Amino acid sequence: MEKLKKYVSMKDEDQFYHQGAVELLVFNFLLILTILTIWLFKNHRFRFLHETGGAMLYGLVMGLIIRYATKAADVDSGTVYECEKLKSGPSTLLINITNQVYEYQYKREISHHNVNGHQGNAMLQKMTFDPSIFFNILLPPIIFHAGYSLKKRHFFRNLGSILTYAFLGTAISCIVIGLIMYGFVKAMLHIGQLKGWEFHFTDCLFFGSLMSATDPVTVLAIFHELHVDTDLYTLLFGESVLNDAVAIVLTYSISIYSPKENPNVFDAAAFFQSVGNFLGIFAGSFAMGSSYAVVTALISFMHLTKFTKLCEFPMLETGLFFLLSWSAFLSAEAAGLTGIVAVLFCGVTQAHYTYNNLSPDSKMRTKQLFEFMNFLAENVIFCYMGLALFTFQNHIFNPLFIFGAFVAVFVARACNIYPLSFLLNLGRKQKIPRNFQHMMMFSGLRGAIAFALAIRDTESQPKQMMFTTALLIVFFTVWVFGGGTTPMLTWLQIRLV
């Protein structure tokens, strides 16, 4: 009997590693297909579907195959056993079965309609996205590259406008989306699609904050290829980079907003506490990232002045530069701050102070390294977005909520761009033209950050509904607005440099 148990255990372990290899192989093939598609698009100058849209499409097809072509659940895996004595969901469960104690760990809540379907499907379970992998491994190189590749002269020339769009614009967008969605939630309550205790105003604000994270990677790539006006590119790029950081901190601040009694009633003390948390986390993360950048700059300056001989070994210099940059992210997370803000400002500061002190070989190596990591991480994320439509097992498709979200996102973008542009033009020597404003309105795509913030918490039904809706909005904006960038530039008569 003991030998049989050991054999079964080893068999399960081998199967686990085989499934892990299959998962990596799936993503590997998706990335190969994406790269070949990018080459094809660039070769034929095809701009109606960007590489990110193609990656999502391949992920969608692969998710469809995995969902319906792989083996369904075993009978035992789909059986629900009632535990009447449990008053809450413990993170670890110890079960005594005929004097053998087994340990089980909590993974996630599963909807009832999924239990007897594909719940036991090992492939679907392996393909379930882990938000910690996204935030700790995939996202940092994307954000760092955005800061490190900034065109400093144009960025700082438009810094006031960028900060206005990123901070004030994101706050306006969050509030407008939250208010509109609260109206739709009230309508859903009135017609019986929701129960009063399920969805609060703070949930609507939470949805507003995560949907305020713009990700115009598709638009910016086309801008770069077509050499669109530098000021327009800088405004859109700078806004999206800082907006991501602001949206992440804002989402966290709203999630810890806790009125003492009724979540639907405004609590001034809780509000000011959340504002204080937002400012403290943002300022602390900024200081952490900048500190690491200063340390890296001092080390590189010592290399330049020949205090050390590390510059004679470009591989070691590049490795040290990379590890210190990633340390900025990890240190901020370990300190309870936001690593994304830290690594962003670390990249901006290093591009301004450290880059010029590196040896010529290290300059080329770091630039290519971060560019490649950004490309790979970005396409993995967009591939998974396609997969998630079929592999995620707690989707809630509510037509009224989805329609309301689309309306809210577009209205909020308009309330962000046009009033702020009017105010900024009162003080700007070089005005932001009307056609630039229309293009910025059109370019408010949703992408990786909105997706990651939504999937980070899918414990309750409202959060599951938010995630499903956010995913559909990402699909729509990347495919429709991303694909329509070139015709829109022509229609708005925006000059190409």
Summary of the structure (lengths in Angstrom):
residues: 497
radius of gyration: 24.3
end to end distance: 76.2
largest distance: 83.4
contacts: 1630
relative contact order: 0.15
helix: 72%
strand: 3%
